[in-house]
Amino acid sequence: MTKFSFTRTAQDGRARTGVIETARGAIRTPAFMPVGTAATVKAMLPGSVRETGADILLGNTYHLMLRPTAERIERLGGLHKFMNWERPVLTDSGGFQVMSLAALRKLTEKGVTFKSHIDGSKHEITPERSMEIQRMLGSDIVMCFDECPALPASRARISESMQLSMRWAARSKEAFGDRPGHALFGIQQGGLEEDLRAESAAALREIGFDGYAVGGLAVGEGQEAMFGCLDFAAGQLPEDRPRYLMGVGKPDDIVGTVARGIDMMDCVLPSRSGRTGQAFTRRGVLNIKNARHADDPRPLDERCGCPACRQYSRAYLHHVFRSQEIIASMLMTWHNLHYYQDLMAGMRDAISANRFAAFEADFHAARAEGDIEPL
């Protein structure tokens, strides 16, 4: 079985490109992971997701443990077989969703008890249970169970939460055990505080993980604060392991985080925005609902190679979206995921060619132009 490994192939400033090897295939970094919350990337077939250039998907522990349950997925052959995706899958630990979705949660040293947002049934997640669920799902990359406080929060609250997460990280590592071909990532916490982030990174290094995530960002602090934190947080993590920023983000967030040494990221934004009529293009975001598109025979982006741009006009996309046709969600999501993967490929090429600063400048200049003029 292929051992999990990470090889950096080029670096330009703090931006890095490389390859993560897993038993189910290679992941080119920087990598954007489309989110398949409930064992599906909404409005997309798995083969179509792969065609956009995605090497890995994210599955959601909290949602899958509630429905259809990890036990059922295991009986049916694991998550990859269940959702017809044979490439790598990363599963989150469930901690963030418990914080943001669950009703009446109770936090103790042992773990979290909560009521399901679906039917009110009572559940408990501990570090040990999170590892068990992710093992039953068959995840290639497993995330430690952590506690993620919403920002803003007091320094005392952030410190207490971080220290609890580090104790849970040690328990997660012990419960994960020896699983050749599978990886366990630790999650750095500490809010926006440099010393707390350093303390968290030191604790994670001592435990030892296959990769390291920057957690607790993209929770309402704003881009400037997030970038300020990443200016020190990413460098506190081991250079020879993948660095994963959880829950990010908009295209300009992604370019800025790669510039600060991040290798992996995920976000629901491209698929969720597609379903609500927003398209990401080189020239920024456009809203297909707007009347200006009703008679426009041009594509969303003339340089995009996705099916929505190659085969359909803005006028058609405007029509099917306003008519609430399912194909609107399919085409808009496909376009957005294709745009995100094109962005990642462009950054990988730029880093390899030692021209990332020029890529970044061109990226911002194109967005500043805004959408093409209406007809």
C-alpha positions as CSV (number, residue, x, y, z in Angstrom):
1,M,0.0,0.0,0.0
2,T,1.2,3.5,-0.9
3,K,2.5,5.3,2.2
4,F,1.2,8.8,2.8
5,S,3.9,11.3,1.9
6,F,4.4,15.0,1.0
7,T,7.0,16.2,-1.4
8,R,7.6,19.9,-2.1
9,T,8.7,20.4,-5.7
10,A,9.1,24.2,-5.8
11,Q,8.9,27.3,-3.6
12,D,8.5,30.9,-4.5
13,G,8.6,33.2,-1.5
14,R,6.4,31.4,1.0
15,A,4.2,29.9,-1.7
16,R,4.9,26.1,-2.2
17,T,3.9,23.5,-4.7
18,G,4.2,19.8,-4.4
19,V,2.5,16.4,-4.3
20,I,0.8,14.5,-1.5
21,E,0.9,10.7,-2.2
22,T,-2.0,8.6,-0.9
23,A,-3.1,5.0,-1.4
24,R,-5.9,6.3,-3.6
25,G,-3.8,8.6,-5.8
26,A,-1.8,11.8,-5.8
27,I,-3.0,15.3,-4.7
28,R,-1.3,18.2,-6.4
29,T,-0.7,21.2,-4.1
30,P,-1.8,23.8,-3.6
31,A,-5.1,21.8,-3.7
32,F,-8.7,23.1,-3.4
33,M,-11.0,20.4,-2.1
34,P,-14.7,20.6,-3.2
35,V,-17.0,19.9,-0.3
36,G,-19.2,16.8,-0.5
37,T,-21.1,17.4,2.7
38,A,-23.5,14.5,2.5
39,A,-21.5,12.2,0.3
40,T,-22.2,14.4,-2.8
41,V,-20.9,17.6,-4.2
42,K,-24.4,19.2,-4.7
43,A,-25.6,19.3,-8.4
44,M,-22.5,17.4,-9.6
45,L,-21.7,13.9,-10.7
46,P,-18.4,12.5,-9.2
47,G,-16.9,12.1,-12.7
48,S,-17.8,15.8,-13.5
49,V,-16.1,16.9,-10.3
50,R,-13.0,15.0,-11.4
51,E,-13.2,16.6,-14.8
52,T,-12.9,20.0,-13.2
53,G,-9.4,19.0,-12.0
54,A,-10.2,18.0,-8.4
55,D,-7.8,15.4,-6.9
56,I,-9.6,15.1,-3.5
57,L,-13.0,15.7,-2.0
58,L,-14.0,16.6,1.6
59,G,-16.7,14.7,3.4
60,N,-18.5,15.8,6.5
61,T,-18.3,13.7,9.6
62,Y,-21.1,15.4,11.5
63,H,-23.6,15.2,8.6
64,L,-22.7,11.6,7.6
65,M,-22.8,10.2,11.2
66,L,-26.4,11.6,11.5
67,R,-27.6,10.5,8.0
68,P,-27.2,7.8,6.7
69,T,-24.8,6.9,9.7
70,A,-21.2,5.8,9.5
71,E,-22.3,2.3,10.4
72,R,-24.5,2.0,7.3
73,I,-21.8,3.5,5.1
74,E,-19.3,0.9,6.4
75,R,-21.7,-1.9,5.8
76,L,-22.1,-0.7,2.2
77,G,-18.4,-0.7,1.6
78,G,-17.1,2.6,2.8
79,L,-17.6,6.2,1.6
80,H,-15.6,6.0,-1.6
81,K,-17.7,3.1,-2.9
82,F,-20.9,4.6,-1.5
83,M,-20.5,7.9,-3.4
84,N,-18.7,6.5,-6.4
85,W,-15.5,8.5,-5.9
86,E,-12.4,6.4,-6.0
87,R,-9.9,9.1,-5.3
88,P,-8.8,10.5,-2.0
89,V,-11.3,11.8,0.6
90,L,-10.6,14.0,3.6
91,T,-13.2,14.0,6.4
92,D,-13.4,16.8,8.9
93,S,-13.8,15.8,12.6
94,G,-17.3,17.2,13.2
95,G,-16.2,19.8,15.7
96,F,-17.0,22.9,13.6
97,Q,-20.5,21.6,12.7
98,V,-21.3,20.8,16.3
99,M,-20.4,24.4,17.1
100,S,-22.4,25.9,14.3
101,L,-25.4,23.6,13.7
102,A,-26.1,21.5,16.8
103,A,-28.8,22.5,19.3
104,L,-28.2,22.5,23.0
105,R,-24.6,21.3,22.9
106,K,-22.8,20.5,26.1
107,L,-19.0,20.6,26.2
108,T,-17.0,18.6,28.8
109,E,-13.4,17.3,29.0
110,K,-14.7,14.0,27.6
111,G,-16.3,15.5,24.4
112,V,-19.5,17.1,23.2
113,T,-23.1,16.0,23.6
114,F,-25.6,17.6,21.3
115,K,-29.0,17.3,19.7
116,S,-29.2,16.6,16.0
117,H,-30.3,19.6,13.9
118,I,-32.3,17.1,11.8
119,D,-34.5,15.3,14.3
120,G,-33.5,16.4,17.8
121,S,-31.9,13.0,18.6
122,K,-29.1,13.1,21.2
123,H,-25.5,12.2,20.2
124,E,-22.0,12.4,21.7
125,I,-18.8,13.0,19.8
126,T,-15.5,12.4,21.7
127,P,-12.0,12.2,20.1
128,E,-12.3,8.5,20.2
129,R,-15.8,8.4,18.6
130,S,-14.7,10.9,15.9
131,M,-11.7,8.6,15.0
132,E,-14.1,5.6,14.9
133,I,-16.6,7.3,12.6
134,Q,-13.8,8.4,10.2
135,R,-12.4,4.9,10.2
136,M,-15.8,3.5,9.3
137,L,-16.1,6.0,6.5
138,G,-12.7,4.9,5.2
139,S,-11.2,8.5,5.0
140,D,-7.8,8.8,3.5
141,I,-7.1,11.9,5.5
142,V,-8.6,12.0,9.0
143,M,-8.9,15.2,11.1
144,C,-8.4,15.4,14.9
145,F,-11.5,16.2,16.9
146,D,-11.2,19.8,18.1
147,E,-13.2,22.6,19.6
148,C,-13.6,25.7,17.6
149,P,-14.8,28.8,19.4
150,A,-16.6,31.5,17.3
151,L,-14.7,34.8,17.0
152,P,-14.6,37.3,18.5
153,A,-14.0,35.6,21.9
154,S,-12.0,36.6,25.0
155,R,-8.3,35.6,25.1
156,A,-9.1,33.4,28.2
157,R,-11.8,31.6,26.3
158,I,-9.5,31.1,23.2
159,S,-6.7,29.8,25.4
160,E,-8.9,27.4,27.3
161,S,-10.4,26.1,24.1
162,M,-7.0,25.6,22.5
163,Q,-5.6,23.7,25.4
164,L,-8.7,21.4,25.4
165,S,-8.2,20.9,21.7
166,M,-4.6,19.9,22.3
167,R,-5.6,17.3,24.9
168,W,-8.2,16.0,22.4
169,A,-5.5,15.9,19.7
170,A,-3.4,13.6,21.9
171,R,-6.4,11.4,22.4
172,S,-7.2,11.4,18.7
173,K,-3.7,10.3,17.8
174,E,-3.9,7.4,20.3
175,A,-7.4,6.4,19.1
176,F,-6.3,6.6,15.4
177,G,-3.6,4.0,16.0
178,D,-1.5,2.5,13.3
179,R,-3.3,2.7,9.9
180,P,-0.9,2.4,7.0
181,G,-2.0,4.3,4.0
182,H,-4.2,6.7,6.0
183,A,-3.1,10.0,7.5
184,L,-4.1,12.0,10.6
185,F,-3.9,15.8,10.6
186,G,-3.6,17.9,13.8
187,I,-5.4,21.2,14.0
188,Q,-3.7,24.3,15.3
189,Q,-6.0,26.6,17.4
190,G,-5.4,29.9,19.3
191,G,-7.6,32.5,17.6
192,L,-5.6,35.5,16.4
193,E,-3.1,35.3,19.2
194,E,0.5,34.6,18.0
195,D,1.7,33.2,21.3
196,L,-1.3,30.9,21.7
197,R,-0.9,29.7,18.1
198,A,2.8,29.0,18.9
199,E,1.8,27.0,22.0
200,S,-0.7,25.0,20.0
201,A,1.8,24.3,17.2
202,A,4.4,23.1,19.7
203,A,1.9,20.7,21.3
204,L,0.9,19.3,17.9
205,R,4.6,18.9,16.9
206,E,5.3,17.0,20.1
207,I,2.4,14.6,19.4
208,G,3.4,14.2,15.7
209,F,1.0,14.2,12.8
210,D,1.1,13.5,9.0
211,G,-0.2,17.0,8.3
212,Y,-1.2,20.1,10.1
213,A,-4.3,22.3,9.7
214,V,-4.8,25.9,10.7
215,G,-8.2,25.9,12.4
216,G,-10.3,28.6,13.9
217,L,-10.1,31.0,11.0
218,A,-12.8,32.0,8.4
219,V,-15.2,32.2,11.4
220,G,-16.1,35.9,11.1
221,E,-12.7,37.6,11.7
222,G,-12.4,39.2,8.2
223,Q,-9.7,38.8,5.5
224,E,-7.3,41.3,6.9
225,A,-7.2,39.6,10.4
226,M,-7.0,36.1,8.8
227,F,-4.0,37.1,6.6
228,G,-2.4,38.8,9.6
229,C,-2.8,35.5,11.6
230,L,-1.5,33.4,8.7
231,D,1.6,35.6,8.4
232,F,2.8,33.9,11.6
233,A,0.6,30.8,12.0
234,A,1.6,28.9,8.8
235,G,5.3,29.3,9.6
236,Q,4.8,27.8,13.1
237,L,3.9,24.4,11.5
238,P,6.4,21.9,10.2
239,E,7.7,22.7,6.7
240,D,7.9,19.1,5.6
241,R,4.2,18.4,6.1
242,P,1.1,19.6,4.3
243,R,-0.5,22.7,5.7
244,Y,-4.3,22.9,5.4
245,L,-6.4,26.0,6.0
246,M,-9.9,24.9,6.9
247,G,-13.0,26.5,5.4
248,V,-11.4,29.0,2.9
249,G,-12.7,30.6,0.8
250,K,-13.2,33.3,-1.8
251,P,-10.7,33.3,-4.7
252,D,-8.8,36.3,-3.3
253,D,-8.7,34.5,0.1
254,I,-7.2,31.5,-1.6
255,V,-4.5,33.4,-3.5
256,G,-3.5,35.2,-0.3
257,T,-3.3,32.1,1.7
258,V,-1.2,30.3,-0.8
259,A,1.1,33.3,-0.8
260,R,1.5,32.7,3.0
261,G,2.5,29.0,2.7
262,I,-0.8,27.1,2.7
263,D,-1.1,23.9,0.7
264,M,-4.7,22.8,1.0
265,M,-8.1,24.5,1.5
266,D,-11.8,23.7,1.2
267,C,-15.0,25.7,1.0
268,V,-18.7,25.3,0.1
269,L,-18.6,28.6,-1.7
270,P,-18.2,27.6,-5.4
271,S,-21.0,25.1,-5.2
272,R,-23.3,27.1,-2.9
273,S,-22.8,30.3,-5.0
274,G,-23.5,28.4,-8.2
275,R,-26.9,27.3,-6.8
276,T,-27.7,30.9,-5.9
277,G,-26.8,32.3,-9.3
278,Q,-23.3,33.7,-8.6
279,A,-20.5,32.8,-11.1
280,F,-16.8,33.4,-10.3
281,T,-14.8,34.6,-13.3
282,R,-11.3,36.0,-13.9
283,R,-13.0,39.4,-13.8
284,G,-14.7,38.9,-10.5
285,V,-18.2,37.7,-9.5
286,L,-21.3,38.1,-11.6
287,N,-24.9,37.5,-10.7
288,I,-26.7,35.6,-13.5
289,K,-30.1,36.6,-12.1
290,N,-29.5,40.2,-13.3
291,A,-31.6,41.4,-16.2
292,R,-28.5,42.6,-18.1
293,H,-27.8,38.9,-19.0
294,A,-31.2,38.2,-20.5
295,D,-30.2,38.9,-24.2
296,D,-26.5,38.3,-23.9
297,P,-25.2,35.5,-26.3
298,R,-21.7,35.5,-24.8
299,P,-20.4,33.0,-22.3
300,L,-19.8,33.7,-18.6
301,D,-16.0,33.8,-19.4
302,E,-14.7,33.5,-22.9
303,R,-11.4,32.0,-21.7
304,C,-13.1,29.3,-19.6
305,G,-13.2,25.7,-20.9
306,C,-16.1,24.4,-18.7
307,P,-19.3,23.1,-20.4
308,A,-21.3,26.1,-19.1
309,C,-19.0,28.5,-21.0
310,R,-18.3,26.3,-24.1
311,Q,-21.9,25.3,-24.8
312,Y,-24.2,27.9,-23.2
313,S,-24.8,31.6,-23.3
314,R,-25.4,34.0,-20.4
315,A,-28.9,34.4,-21.8
316,Y,-29.6,30.7,-21.5
317,L,-28.1,30.5,-18.0
318,H,-30.2,33.6,-17.0
319,H,-33.3,31.9,-18.4
320,V,-32.9,28.5,-16.7
321,F,-31.9,30.1,-13.4
322,R,-35.0,32.4,-13.4
323,S,-37.1,29.4,-14.4
324,Q,-35.7,27.4,-11.4
325,E,-34.5,24.6,-13.7
326,I,-32.2,22.1,-12.2
327,I,-29.7,22.5,-15.0
328,A,-29.0,26.0,-13.8
329,S,-27.5,24.7,-10.5
330,M,-25.6,22.0,-12.4
331,L,-24.0,24.3,-15.0
332,M,-23.3,27.2,-12.6
333,T,-21.7,24.8,-10.0
334,W,-19.6,23.1,-12.7
335,H,-18.4,26.5,-13.9
336,N,-17.4,27.6,-10.4
337,L,-15.6,24.4,-9.5
338,H,-13.8,24.6,-12.9
339,Y,-12.8,28.2,-12.2
340,Y,-11.4,27.2,-8.8
341,Q,-9.4,24.3,-10.1
342,D,-8.1,26.5,-13.0
343,L,-7.0,29.0,-10.3
344,M,-5.1,26.3,-8.4
345,A,-3.4,25.0,-11.6
346,G,-2.4,28.5,-12.5
347,M,-0.8,29.0,-9.0
348,R,1.0,25.7,-9.2
349,D,2.5,26.6,-12.6
350,A,3.4,30.1,-11.4
351,I,5.2,28.8,-8.3
352,S,7.1,26.2,-10.4
353,A,8.2,29.0,-12.8
354,N,9.2,31.3,-9.9
355,R,6.7,33.9,-11.0
356,F,4.0,33.8,-8.3
357,A,4.2,37.5,-7.6
358,A,3.4,38.3,-11.2
359,F,0.6,35.8,-11.1
360,E,-0.8,37.4,-8.0
361,A,-0.6,40.9,-9.6
362,D,-2.3,39.7,-12.8
363,F,-5.0,38.0,-10.7
364,H,-5.9,41.2,-8.8
365,A,-5.6,43.4,-12.0
366,A,-8.1,41.3,-13.9
367,R,-10.6,41.3,-11.0
368,A,-10.3,45.1,-10.7
369,E,-11.5,45.4,-14.3
370,G,-14.9,44.1,-13.4
371,D,-17.3,42.2,-15.6
372,I,-17.4,42.8,-19.4
373,E,-19.6,45.7,-20.5
374,P,-23.3,44.9,-21.1
375,L,-24.4,44.7,-24.7
